[in-house]
């Protein structure tokens, strides 16, 4: 065979996949293809070693977590969590603000809403609406003084 193996054929042979007999014989007899296969295997071994170094130590991580748990050899921290101080400070500021608001004197000129007489407001509205003249209609029809005359004269 005068043609060398393609990289895919060499990779398939290294991976243990089936290749044809002619390609397998060429790989065994050709110095260049055999060297390329050996170089590729060496590259794979180096990468496997790098990956093993990058892998986290799961047993050490598990031991660290188990040491934090209460019970068997683990200790629990008695310190408060990170957010407890800010929450307590916020609650204290809220209590102070509400206390100051409650102690401030109210303006006597503005009665609180509860003291407003609803009956007085309704009486004023009835009085305002009982008048048949509506401001602004005199601009439309200067001869109309009230709403009844406006509708009686046929204008719409």
Buried (B, 14 or more C-beta within 10 A) or exposed (E): EEEBBEEEBBBBBBEEEEBEEEBBEBBEEBEEBBEBBEEBEEEEEEEEEEEEEEEEEEEEEEEEEEEEEEEEEEEEEEEEEEEEEEEEEEEEEEEEEEEEEEEEEEEEEEEEEEEEEEEEEEEEEEEEEEEEBEEEBEEEEEEBEEEEBBEEEEEE
